Amino acid sequence: MAKKLMIIDTDCGIDDAQAIMMALAAPNVHILAVTCVFGNAAVDNVCQNVLTVLSVCERQGIPVFRGSAVPLVTVYDHIQDHFGSDGLGDVIKDKDPKWEEKIQKEHAVNAMVRLVSENQNQVSLVALGPLTNLALAVRLDPHFPQKLKDLYIMGGNMEGKGNVRLCGEFNFVMDPESAYVVLEEFLCQTFIATWEFSCRNALTWEFFEELMNQDAPAARFMKMITSKCWAYSKEAMKNKRDIYFGPGFVSYDSYAMAACIDGSVVTESVECPVRVELQGSMARGMMVLDRTDELKKSHSVSVFSKCDVARFGQLLMESLRQPGIK
């Protein structure tokens, strides 16, 4: 069977690293490129983080491209502390001084447009950060979305609950205009793993301990970068995510990646048009689901609501058992 062609667009924080490892471990996936965008960290940190993940998994041959450093319209409001200032928990001491030499010279958006044009209707684009690179891609090539096989997004919300704003999820709040452009103009088959979906399908903290304590380089790396990060602390979550959803371990970006790798992971979805709110002090960046056809839009997306948590956990386990025997 031919492998699924994939481009990963990422703002590589800790959960992005987990999702990238999941793709690297999937035998049915061929990663054409990793494109970088600001978000969990500045874009230069994101590039370094991606290179580090690929090195840990011994997959340095995958090309990495630097993309957008700021949002499409607004000022970059960097929320510093979620995964540390560098995006990977501020625990990596020996940074590669020659990392820039390993980044491709071509801009991420140009590379994205080129690779999709060369492989029309074959590429799955998995977007794990703010959607700035995708919005720019459709401006460079208005036919870019229809050349994709499909699009998987981790971002937005479906219940009006937020994690960085009262009603807003991080990736969409970081660049609401780009999220708006993508969900209005990408008419390809689109799947969305929202913040609430991820949280409602959490794994246990006991599973987290088992996951991190596997004897493999990837597992040891993940254990290190989560070791001092409050976002991976059971105690720290009690007054944050747990208030909405109860206790549990959540690897946000991994849900969108798992769905792309194995569609059977998602067991229930809502099919409807969506729109991103651009106004308001509390609702800016919120994704609105239109289940009563108020917007009169012709294009619907699949918003995930339930998943096979056991299968998802299996994919996470496999992601940290690398690099394995080739």
N, C-alpha and C positions, 0 to 999 in steps of 0.2 A: 504494500500500500504506500502511495506517495505521502511524503511528510507534509504536514501543515506548515505553510510559510508564515512567518510572524515577524512583525516589527514591534518592539517594545518601546513606548515613549514614557519616560520616567523622570521623577524628581528624587531619585534614589535615597530614600530614608531606610529605616530598618525593615519596615513591612514591604517596601519595594524590593529590597535585597532578597527577602524570603520569596517573593513572587518570581523574581528573575531566576532564582535557584530552582523553583518549581518548573519553570519552562526549560531550563538547562537539563533537568533530570527526565523530562518527558521524552520517551522514545519516538513519539509521533510528531515531534516539532522540530523544524529547522528555523533558527533565528537568523534573519537576514541582517538585522542591525539593531542596535540600541541607541535611541535618540534621547538627548538629555534636555531637561527644562528646569528652570528655577522652581522652588517650592519648599520642600522640607529643608533645603539648604540653598545657598547661592549656586549658580549653575556650574562654576568651576569645582566646587566641592562635589556636586552631583556626578560630574565626569570622573573625578577621582574615585568616588564610591563605586561606580559601575565597574571601573577597571579593577578595583580591589576584589569585587565579587567574582568577576570572570577569572581573576588570577587564583582565588581560593578554589574555584571549581575546575581549574586547568583548562579554561576555554578562551584563552586570550586571542584566538583567531577571529572572534566575532567583532566586526567593526563598530566603533563607538563614535557618535557625532555630537558636537556641542550645539545646542539650540538656544532658545529664547532665555534671556537673563532677567527680563522684566515683563509685566503684564502688557496686554495689547493697548490699554488706554490709561489705566490708573497707576498710581505710585505703588511700588512693591512694598507691601506691609509684611515684612518677614516676621513670622511668629517663631521665635528663636528656640524655645525650650522643649518642643515635643519629642524630637529624637536627638537632642543635643545640637550645638551650633554647627557641627559638621554633617549632621544627618545620620551619623552612625554611632551615636552615643558618646562621642568625645573620648574614646578609649584607645584609638589607634595612634600609636606613638611614632612609628617609622613610616612617614608618608614618602611616596616615591618622588624624588626631586625631578625626575624626567617624565612625569606623567603626561605633560602636554605633547611630547613627541609621539605618544601612543594614540592621541585623538586624531581622527580623520580631519583633513583640511576643509572638506566640503561642509557647508552649514547643514545642520540637522534637517531643516525644512526642505532644502533642495534635495538632500539625500532621500528623504521620505517620498517626495514627489517622483523622483527618478526611479526608485526601486519599485514603487507601486505601478508606475507606467510600464516598466520592464516586465512586470508579472501581473498583468491585468486580471482582475476577478479571482486572484489566487491568494492574496495577502490578507491575513487577519491582523488588524492593528489593535494592540492592547494599550490603552492610555491609563497610566497610573498616577499622573500628576495634574497640575493645571493644564488646560487644553490650549495653551497659547500656540504651540507648534502646529497643532491641527487647524486652528483658525487661520494661521498664516498660510498653511498648505492650500486651503481652499481659495485663498486670495491669489496665490501664485497660479493655481490651476483649478478653475471652477469645476472641472470634470473629475477632480481628484476623488471625491467620495464615491462616485459611481464606478470607479476603477477598483475599489476595495472589494474584497470578498465579504468582510463584515468588520464591525467595530465593537470592541468591548471597553467599557469605561468604568473605572472605580471613581465614584464621585456623586455629589448631589444627595438629596434626601427625599423621602416619600411621605414622611409624617410631620414635616415641619420642625423636627428636632435637629439641633446643630451641635457641632463639637468645638467650633472656634467662635461662632456667633450664636445667638439664641436660636436662630432659624436656619443657620447656614453651615454646610459641610466644608472642610478645609480646601479641597481642590477647586471647588466652584467659587468659594469666597475669594481665593487668591487672584482669580481672573474671571469675574462674572461675564464680562463682554465676550471673551473667547468661548466660555461655556454656552452662552446664548447663540453665538454664531454656529457652533458645531451642532447644537441640537435643532437649529432651524434649517441648516443647509446641508448636513450630511444625511442624505436620503437613503443611504445604504442600510442594510440590516444592522440594527444597533441594539446592544445589550448593556444594561446598566446595573452595576452592583452598588447600591447606595450605602451610606453610612449605617442607617438603621437595619438594612438587610444583613450587613456584616455582623452587627452587634446582636441581632436576634438569632443568629446562627453561630453563636460563640462555642468554643471548645472549653473544656475545664482547665483549671490551673494545674491539675495533676497531669493532664495531657501535655501541657507546656513543659513541665519538669521532665517528663519522659522524652519529649521531642529534643530538648536541649542537651540531654545527657547521653545521646547516642555517641558511639565511638567512630567519628568520621571528621575529616577536616572542616566540612561545611557546618556541622553541628557545633564544633568547638568555636568556630568563628561567630556563629549566631549567639552562642552563650556569652561570648566576650562582649559583643556589641549591645546586648540587652542587659548586661550585668548592672549597669549604673543608670539605666534609663527608667524614669518614673512611669512612662507609658507602658512598661512591662512589669509594673509592680502591683501585686494584688492589693496591697494596702493603699497605694496612691489612687487606685481606681474607685475606691469605696465612695468618695465624695464627688466623682465625676461621672463616668459611664455607668456605673452600677446603679445610680439613682434612677436612670431610665430603664435599664435592661437587666439588672441583677449581675452577679459576679460571673466572670468568664474571661478567657484568653481570646483575643481577636487579632488576627493578622489581616488587616483591612484589604490591602491590594491583592492578596493571594486569592480572594474570592472571585474577582474578575478573571484572574489568570486561570484558576481552576476551571471555570466555566468555559473558557476558550479551549483548554486542553481536552476536557471531557464534559460535553454538554449534559450528560446524565447527572452531573453534580447538582444542577438546578432542577428542583422538582415542582416548583410553582412560580409563575410569573404573572405580572399584570401587563396587558397589552393596551397601550393608550398613547395619545399625543402628550408631549411635555413641553414646558417652557421655563426658562430661567428668568426670575424676577431681577430687574436691574435697578429698581427704585427702593426707597425706604431705608430707615436707619436700622431696622431689625431684620427685614426680609431680603435685603439685597444678597443675591447669590443663591437664594433658595430655589430648588426645582419644584415646579408645580405639576401635578398629574391631572390631566383633563379627562376624567372618566365619563363626563356628560356632554362632550362635544361642544363646549362653550367656545373654544378657540377656532373651530371649523378648519382644523388642519388636516391635510391629506395623509400625513406621515405619522405612523405610530412607532414606538420603540417597545422593547421588552424590559420591564423593570422587575428584577428578581425579587421574590418574596420568601421562598423557602428553598433549602438545599439539603442534600444528603450529607449530613455532618460526618458520618462515618467515612464515606468516600473522600470527603474533603480532608479529613484528618489523615487518611492514607496517603494522599498526594503530598501533604506537608511532610509526613515522615520520610517518604521517598526523596523529597527535595534535599534533605540533609544527609542522605547516605551517599555523598559524593565528595570528591571524585571516586567513582567506583572502578571496577575492572572493565576496560574498554572492549 
